[in-house]
Structure formats: structure tokens, C-alpha cells
Amino acid sequence: MSATIDARYEACLAKRPDSLARLINLFKKDIDLRITQKLLERGYKNFKLGDMVLLVHIDAQGTINNDLARKARISKQAMSKVVKNLEADNYIGTRKHDTDNRASIIFLTEKGKEFMINAYEAVDEVQDLYAGIIGEEAFTQLKTILKQLTAGLNLS
């Protein structure tokens, strides 16, 4: 039995370099590191890249916590914690919902908007680096394929 398990395990190891999960994980770590570095260079010393899960989902008119949690695919409790941290750092503000007294609208402050502008600029710079490595056409194809997967899996 052990020889069979060892052989199967060796077969798994042989697949590792081409594993989609591994490749996406490596790429995600790289893009996070590069964006974080660019944000540090722009003076955002205490910002956690994980907090972007909230900021990228706030609409221009504001968004309620439950919608943010759903869009980010995290629990309402986890989202509430991120909201508190970002509100304490003045990236976001909250106000009562006009028609639902149980809900609050979360919106970007001026500091939050400025941060998002810088974050999008950093993302553009990192994307330019990647496009320079594989070429504009391949990079456009990569984004198209990822959008198709996202749509096909109803992730957006």
C-alpha cells in the first residue's frame, strides 16, 4: 500500500509546477507585495492591503455594511471590524441610512478617496510591469480570461 501511496504522491508532486492554485497564489502574493510597496512609497505606512476588500466595494454614493460583506465574500462581523478600523483612520465615514434605521451607509472620506486614487495608480503601474513581461496582447488575454471565469462562476 505504501508504494502505491508514494507513487501517487510523487505524481502529485510532478504536477505542482503547473498547478493553477499554486500559480495564482504566487501571482497574488507578488501583486500584493508590489502594490503594498508602491503604497508605502506614497506614504501609506499603516495601511493594511487586506482592508482593500472593503474600500474597492464602496460605491460613490456609499454602501451598507451587509452589501460590502456580501460583495467581499466575508462575514458581516469581519466586515464590521474592518469598518471600525478604517473609520478610526479616517479613510471612511458612516451615516444613517435614509430609509432603513438598522443600516448605516459607509462612504469614502476625502482621505479615503485620495488613497483609492493612489491605490489605482499603483495597480496600473504593477499591471504595466506585468504587461511589459508578457506583452500587451497576452496581458489583455489574461484579463479577459479571468473576467470570463469570474462571470462564469458568478463571483462578481
Secondary structure, 3 states (H helix, E strand, C coil): CHHHHHHHHHHHHHHHHHCHHHHHHHHHHHHHHHHHHHHHHCCCCCCCHHHHHHHCCCCCCCEEHHHHHHHHCCCHHHHHHHHHHHHHCCCEEEEECCCCCCCEEEEECHHHHHHHHHHHHHHHHHHHHHHHHHCHHHHHHHHHHHHHHHHHCCCC
